[in-house]
């Protein structure tokens, strides 16, 4: 099982040095959260049973691909992920260009995690209809994949339309970087099956992961999709038995944050690596 690290609960001032440390210690990947803008008045939450938004409006927000490009320049092998990028808020030209550039600069180390979003007010702020987010995400993914693989494309869809364009350079990873879809609802599972290369559950308990993965596998089989598929879960490990439990549940990558306070991150990562990394 691959072991990644999320920086969602880490002070941004420590991100770069922690990315370097994760690379040196042998972690497989690092993952950054993403928002375009945080409205002062927010509602809802991505977590089941929680009503209060998990992020403050004045929380520092950085462009995720710029930050990951900086990580790429300071590391050698660790993969660089978004968990998750709100792809529906952008024109696919913007996403495709940023991802292709990062993949080139990093030597093919991008892991693109995307989601349909939970924060309606963020969509309101950009002038987009929150109710259309699923369709926009699907269409944006389709366009990005074509930009990354075809010499010329034109598109006439419900949300995006353009005359023939060329798009170079292509990403280093053939066909574009792996796409993992975040979310637990049926549309997210379907999107992961039909348009993704992986799934990032947020609220599905460990005991429900195997059944959900089997459901995704059935949809992929019916659609004739047989490529590699990765389930990435945020969680914790305290013993080798925990590793076995995640593996039995069908988890391919566990993303951890072995610290309580940001100033404990370095020691926590070192101790975790000594225990759980090869």
C-alpha positions in Angstrom: 0.0 0.0 0.0 1.3 3.4 -1.0 1.6 6.0 1.8 1.1 9.7 1.0 0.9 12.8 3.2 -1.8 15.5 3.2 -0.8 19.1 4.0 -4.4 20.1 4.7 -3.7 20.3 8.5 -0.2 21.9 8.2 0.7 25.5 8.4 1.6 26.7 4.9 4.9 28.2 6.0 6.1 24.7 6.6 4.8 23.2 3.3 8.0 23.4 1.3 10.4 22.0 3.9 7.9 19.3 4.7 7.6 18.3 1.1 11.4 18.0 1.0 11.4 15.9 4.1 8.6 13.6 2.8 10.6 13.1 -0.4 13.8 12.2 1.6 11.9 9.8 3.9 10.4 7.8 1.1 6.7 8.8 1.2 5.0 8.1 -2.1 3.1 11.4 -2.5 2.1 14.8 -1.0 -1.4 16.2 -1.4 -2.6 19.8 -1.2 -6.2 21.1 -0.6 -7.7 23.6 -3.1 -10.2 26.4 -3.3 -10.5 29.3 -5.7 -12.0 31.7 -3.3 -13.5 31.5 0.2 -16.7 33.6 0.7 -17.2 35.3 4.1 -20.6 33.6 4.4 -20.4 29.9 4.0 -22.7 27.0 4.6 -22.6 23.2 4.6 -19.6 20.8 4.9 -18.1 18.0 2.8 -18.2 15.8 5.9 -21.3 13.8 6.7 -23.2 14.9 9.8 -21.4 18.2 10.0 -23.2 21.5 9.4 -20.3 24.0 10.0 -17.9 24.6 7.1 -14.4 23.2 7.9 -12.4 26.2 6.6 -12.4 29.8 7.7 -13.0 32.5 5.1 -9.7 34.2 6.0 -7.7 30.9 5.7 -4.6 31.4 3.4 -5.3 30.0 0.0 -2.6 29.4 -2.7 -2.7 28.4 -6.3 -2.3 24.7 -6.0 -0.4 24.1 -9.3 2.1 27.0 -8.6 2.8 25.6 -5.2 3.2 22.0 -6.5 5.5 23.3 -9.2 7.7 24.8 -6.4 7.6 21.4 -4.6 8.7 19.7 -7.9 11.8 21.9 -8.1 12.7 21.1 -4.5 12.1 17.3 -4.6 13.2 14.4 -6.8 10.7 11.5 -6.8 7.6 12.2 -4.7 4.3 12.5 -6.5 2.3 15.7 -6.3 -1.4 15.5 -5.8 -4.5 17.7 -5.4 -7.2 16.7 -2.9 -9.3 17.9 -4.4 -9.2 20.5 -7.3 -12.5 22.2 -8.1 -12.2 21.6 -11.8 -15.8 22.8 -12.6 -15.0 26.3 -11.5 -12.5 26.7 -14.4 -12.5 26.6 -18.1 -10.9 23.3 -19.1 -8.2 25.3 -21.1 -7.0 26.7 -17.7 -6.9 23.3 -16.0 -5.3 21.4 -18.9 -2.6 24.0 -19.4 -1.7 24.1 -15.7 -1.7 20.3 -15.3 0.4 19.8 -18.4 2.9 22.4 -17.3 3.3 20.8 -13.9 3.6 17.4 -15.3 6.4 18.6 -17.6 8.2 20.4 -14.8 8.0 17.5 -12.4 9.0 14.8 -14.9 5.5 13.2 -14.8 4.7 13.2 -11.1 1.2 14.7 -11.1 -1.8 13.0 -9.4 -4.9 15.0 -10.2 -7.6 14.7 -7.6 -10.8 16.4 -8.6 -14.2 17.0 -7.0 -17.6 18.5 -7.9 -17.4 20.8 -4.9 -19.5 21.3 -1.7 -19.3 25.0 -1.2 -22.3 26.6 -3.0 -21.2 30.1 -2.1 -17.9 29.7 -3.9 -19.8 29.0 -7.1 -22.1 32.0 -6.5 -19.0 34.2 -6.1 -17.7 33.1 -9.5 -21.1 33.6 -11.2 -21.7 29.9 -11.9 -24.7 27.8 -11.1 -23.9 25.3 -8.3 -26.7 23.1 -9.6 -24.8 22.5 -12.9 -21.5 21.5 -11.2 -21.8 17.8 -12.0 -22.2 18.4 -15.7 -19.5 21.0 -15.8 -17.1 18.6 -14.1 -17.8 15.8 -16.5 -17.5 18.0 -19.5 -14.3 19.6 -18.3 -12.7 16.2 -17.7 -13.7 15.1 -21.2 -12.2 18.2 -22.8 -9.0 18.0 -20.7 -8.4 14.4 -21.7 -8.8 15.3 -25.4 -6.5 18.2 -25.1 -3.8 16.0 -23.5 -4.1 13.3 -26.2 -5.3 14.7 -29.6 -3.4 17.0 -32.0 -6.4 19.1 -32.6 -9.8 19.2 -31.0 -13.1 21.2 -31.3 -15.9 21.0 -28.9 -19.6 21.9 -28.7 -21.0 21.0 -25.3 -23.6 22.3 -22.8 -21.1 24.3 -20.8 -18.1 24.8 -23.1 -17.7 25.3 -26.9 -14.8 26.2 -29.1 -13.5 26.0 -32.7 -10.6 23.7 -33.5 -7.5 24.3 -31.3 -4.1 22.7 -30.9 -2.6 22.0 -27.5 1.1 21.5 -26.9 3.1 20.3 -25.1 1.3 17.1 -24.0 1.8 15.9 -20.4 4.8 13.6 -19.8 2.4 10.9 -18.5 0.8 9.4 -21.6 -2.8 10.3 -21.8 -2.4 12.8 -19.0 -1.9 12.3 -15.3 -4.0 9.8 -13.3 -7.4 11.4 -12.3 -8.9 10.5 -9.0 -12.5 11.6 -8.3 -13.5 12.7 -4.8 -16.9 12.1 -3.2 -19.1 9.3 -1.9 -22.5 9.9 -3.7 -23.6 7.9 -6.6 -22.6 10.5 -9.2 -19.1 10.6 -7.8 -18.8 6.8 -8.0 -20.1 6.9 -11.6 -17.6 9.7 -12.5 -14.7 7.8 -10.9 -15.7 4.7 -12.9 -16.3 6.3 -16.3 -13.9 9.2 -16.3 -11.4 8.6 -13.6 -8.4 6.4 -12.8 -9.1 6.4 -9.1 -11.5 7.3 -6.3 -11.0 9.4 -3.2 -13.8 8.7 -0.7 -14.5 11.2 2.1 -17.3 9.7 4.2 -17.3 6.1 3.3 -16.3 4.0 6.3 -13.5 1.4 5.9 -16.1 -1.3 6.2 -18.0 0.0 3.1 -15.0 0.6 0.9 -14.8 -2.9 -0.6 -18.5 -2.8 -1.7 -18.1 0.6 -3.2 -15.0 -0.4 -5.1 -16.8 -3.5 -6.4 -19.6 -1.2 -7.6 -17.1 1.0 -9.4 -15.4 -2.0 -10.9 -18.7 -3.3 -12.3 -19.4 0.1 -13.9 -15.9 0.2 -15.4 -16.3 -3.3 -16.8 -19.6 -2.5 -18.4 -18.1 0.5 -20.0 -15.1 -1.5 -21.3 -12.6 0.3 -19.0 -9.9 -2.1 -17.8 -6.9 0.2 -16.9 -5.3 0.6 -13.5 -7.6 2.0 -10.8 -6.4 3.4 -7.4 -8.4 4.0 -4.2 -6.9 6.8 -2.1 -8.1 7.2 1.5 -7.2 9.7 4.2 -6.7 7.8 7.4 -4.3 6.8 10.2 -2.1 3.8 11.1 -1.2 2.6 14.6 -0.2 -1.0 14.0 0.6 -3.5 11.2 -3.0 -4.8 11.7 -4.3 -1.4 10.5 -2.3 -1.8 7.3 -3.9 -5.2 6.7 -7.4 -3.9 7.3 -7.0 -1.1 4.8 -5.5 -3.5 2.2 -8.4 -5.9 2.8 -10.8 -3.0 2.2 -9.2 -2.4 -1.2 -7.2 0.7 -0.3 -4.2 1.3 -2.6 -3.0 4.5 -1.1 -3.3 5.8 2.4 -2.8 9.5 3.0 -1.8 10.4 6.5 -0.9 13.4 8.7 1.0 11.9 11.7 1.0 15.1 13.9 -1.4 17.1 16.0 0.3 20.5 15.7 2.2 21.8 12.8 5.4 22.2 14.8 5.3 18.4 15.5 5.0 17.4 11.8 8.7 16.7 11.1 9.1 14.4 14.1 5.8 12.8 13.4 6.7 12.0 9.8 10.1 10.6 10.9 8.6 8.3 13.5 5.9 7.2 11.1 8.4 6.4 8.4 10.5 4.3 10.8 7.5 2.3 11.7 5.5 1.9 8.4 7.7 2.7 5.4 9.9 0.1 3.8 
